[in-house]
Amino acid sequence: MAKAKKALRIIVAILQIIVGAAIMAYLFLGNDKKASVIDYLGKDVVRIIILISGIVLFVTALIFIIDVIVHKKEKRMVLLTTPQGSVMITQSSLRGSVESSASLFTGVNVTKSVVTIRNGESVKAEVKCLVFDDYDFNQLGENLRQEVSKGLRTLTGIEDVNVDVVLDKSQKSEERELK
């Protein structure tokens, strides 16, 4: 999805440059040349090209507006300020820390992780995992919670870390038990 957004932004930038240059060129033309430009713009092929360019600009602008509205609460980076200095941590780094901690347990896959940092003072993590092996869920949940908490403490330097873990038994694991 990121590559598609980047490509759309490049296309929009190129079209905006072309439209901007055309408008500036038109404004600097003399009156006699403006009439010939208007005649040229009246041709069907040119009108179709301008229409397609306008549609592309309109659709990409809508996509960008929808993207901003949908992701307006999502912060992609978190700034942590300490007496030693400031550090920017990306959301993907926070999720990576959670997934790295969960990977220490065989047969456990993270299906969803949401990590939020509140005012640079506390970290809250919600982790949902699919469990493929036979584990004591209480013990696994506690061990996973401790590992995720330790990983987030190490990454952020924040001591107040709250981790909620939801474990779900895999269908394949249940099928093995039935056999």
N, C-alpha and C positions, 0 to 999 in steps of 0.2 A: 504494500500500500504506500509506503514511503517513496518508492521509486515512481509510482504513478503520480503522486502529489508533486514531486520534483519536476517531472516531465510536464505536467499541466502548468506549473508556475513558469517554466521556461517558455512554453508556447504562449502563455498570456503576456509575458514580458516582451517577446518578439513582436506579437501583434500590437501591443501598446506602443512600442517603438515605431513600428510602421505607420500606425494611425497618427501618432503624434508628429512624425516627420511629414506626413502628407498634409496635415492641417497647417503646420508651420509653412510648408512650401506654398500652399494655397494662399495663405495670408500675405506672402511676399510677392505674389504674382501681380502683374499689372492687370488693369481691367480688361484689356483686349484678350489676354491669355486666359483669364478666368472664364470667359465665355466658351473658349475651346475646351477647357477642362470640364465644364458642365456638360458640353456635348459628348465628350469622351465618357463621362460617368453615366450617360444615358444609354450606352450600349448594353445589350442584354448580358453578355459575358462578364463585363465589369460589374454590373449590378449583382450577378450571381456570386461572384467572388467576394464582393463587399458584404452581401447577405450571409454567406457562410462564415466569413470572419467575424461578423457581428454575433452570429449564433454561438460560435466557439467562445468568444469573449463573455457572452451572457451566461452560458452554461458553466464555464469555469468559475466565474464570479459567484454564481449560486452555490457551486460545490464548496468554494472557500468559505462562504458565509455560513453554510450548514456545518462545515467542519469546525469553525470557530464556536458556533452555538453549542454543538454537541460536546466539544472538548474544552469549554471555557473553564470548568472547574478542575480539569486535569492539569496539574503542574508537572511539567516534564523534568524539571530540575528543582532541587531544594537547596537553599543557601543556609549553611550552618555557620554561625559566627561565634567564635570562642576568643578568649583573651590572647591565644597564640596566633589567631588569624581567621580567615574565612575559607570555607570549603564548599564547592558545589557538588552535590551528589545527584546523579540522574535516577529517575524512577526505575530504569532498567537495572541499574546497579543494586538498588534495594531489592528488587525481585530476584536478581541473580544471587544475592546473598541468601535469600530464603531457599531458593532451589538448590544451592550448593549445600546448605545445611541438611536439607531433606535427602540429598543424594547419598549421604552417609549411611542411610538405612536402605538395605536391599529390598526390592519389591515395593517401594513407596514412590509414587509419582505425584508431583504437585500439579493439580488441575487448575487452581486459581490462587493467586496471592495478591493481596492489597496491602500496601505499606504506606502509612501516613505519618508525617512528622508534624507535631503540633507546637508551634511557637519556638522551635528549636530546643524544647525542653523534654519532650516525651515522644516515644515512638509507639505506634499501634500497628500491629500486623494481624491480618486475618489470612489463615492458610487452610486451603482445602486440599486433601490428598486422597488418592486412590491407593488402596493397599492390596497387593497381589499375593503376599505371603501370609502365613499364619503367625500372628502376633497377639500378645495380650494388649488390647487396644488402650487400656488405661496406662500401662507402662510405656507403650509406644508414643502415645499422645504427650505424656509428660517428658519423655526423652527428646522428642521432636521439638516441643515447646522450649526446652532448655537450650538445645542446639541453635534454633532459630534466634532466640533471644541473645545468645552469646555472639552469634555472627553479626547481628544488627548492632549490638553494643560495640563490637570491634570496628565495624564500618563507620558508624556515626559518632562514636565517642559519647553518646548519650546513655546514661545509666538507667533511666526510667523507661523500660521496654515492656510492653504488654503484648503478649502473643495469644491469639485464639486459634486453636487447631480443631479442624473438623476432619474426621477420618471416615472414609467410605470403603466398604469391602468390595473388591472387584467381583464382577460376575464370574470371571474365569476362575477365580480363587474359590468361589462358592461351588462351582461345577466340579472342581477337583475334590472338594470335601464330600460331595454326593457320590462319587464313584467309588 
